Amino acid sequence: MRTATATGAAALLAVALGSAAHAGDARKDAMRFAWRSEGSASWISAAGVVVDGTAEAFAEFQKDRDVRGALMVLDSPGGSVAQTIALGRRIRALGVATTVGTTVETDGHAAIAPDAACESMCVFLLLGGAARYVPSQAHLRVHQIWMGDRADAPKEASYSAEDLMIVERDVGRLAKYTFDMGGSGDLLSLALRIPPWDDLHEITPEELVLSRLGTSSSLEELARGGPPAGKIQDRFVPADEAAAGKSAKERTAAATAPSGHPD
């Protein structure tokens, strides 16, 4: 199986900078994974909402494929906190690199269009990449996590002590994951200061550097592996994260596709 290694870097760069018509808006559905190839370049397309079972769906996807060191192209409005953490740890363990983009088809040829959005928990999934490249055309947007079933009217809703416990627990898990993946406190600060009733905050080029989201300056460098990202600290991974997203409580801090708010 071909992966996005140095041998395919030139071809991958060429298709990424090419123009192509976007396919249907798959980012509104549950995240799906597809293996795509064009010439000597190959990548994993990951588009859609991170939902309960997404990490398990990727495990099933990779079962018959050697995805170690592959490139994952993200186009997502976010989703489940617990599932994002589980999937992010999985792709880091596999040495998968990440970037933002959408796979498009033109005249029977696959291409990567870089003008895509990675929002809410997708930004933290991007952080899971062993090496990471953010195209200048891409949009990274963040905000607070929230109780998903009250995300549409957060100010009018009521909350219990248990609700607050769930949110604070997931903030703690997200903080630990961020530092394990080599991210900075600046990324958490950017996200946690934006309430769910405000527009998502778009990360600026300066904030991109401060948050340590990017490790590579080009797709070619990314294909070579880029400067190494921080190694996952396996000894600190809670056992329950391996089966994250199984209960109603785990589902409360997640993002929905239409609003970008947690559900």
C-alpha positions, 0 to 999 in steps of 0.5 A: 500500500502506498502512503504519503512518503517523500516519494509522493510528496511532489505529486501530493503538493501538485494536486493540493494546489490545483483547483477542483470542484468540491463534492457533496458536503460530507462534513455534516454526516458522521465522520467517514474514512476513505483511502485515496490515491493520485499518482504516487501520492496517497492519503486518508480522507477524514470528513464529517462529525466525530461521533460515538464510535468514530474511533472504533470506525477508524480501527475497523478502517485500518484493519486491512491497511498499513496506515503507519506514517500515512497522511490524514486530511481533515474536514470536520466541524468537530464532535465528541470530546472523548472520541476525539481524544481516543482517535487522536491518541490512536493516530499518534501511536500510528505515526499518522500525519495530519493536515486540513483539506477536502478530497475532491474529484475532477475528471476522474482524478482525486485532489486535495483542496486546501480551502477547508475548515477544521472546527471545534474538536477537529482542531484537537484531532489535527493536534494528534498528528505526528507531524502537522501542516496547516495550509494558509487557505484552511480555517481553524476555529475553536470554542468552549465545550458544552452540554450538547443537548443544551447547545442551541440555547445555552443561556436559557438552559438549566444545569445540575452539579453533575452537568458541571462535573462532566464539563470540568472532567472533559476539560481536564481530559482535553488539557492532558491530551493537549499537552501529551500531543505537544500542544500548548496552553495557548490553544486551550486558552483560545478555545476556553475563552469563547462561550457557545453563544458567540461565534467560533474564534478563527485561529490567526497565523500568530496563534497557530505558532503559539498553539504549536498546531503546525510542525511542518512548513509545507506538504513536502516537509510533512511527507518527509515526516516534518520536525517530530511532534511530541511523543504520546505519554502512554503511561498517563493514558486513563484506561477508560479512554480506550472505550470512550464515548459509550455512555450518555455522560460521555456524549454530553461534551461534543460538537454538532455539525450545524451549530459547531456547539458541543452536544 
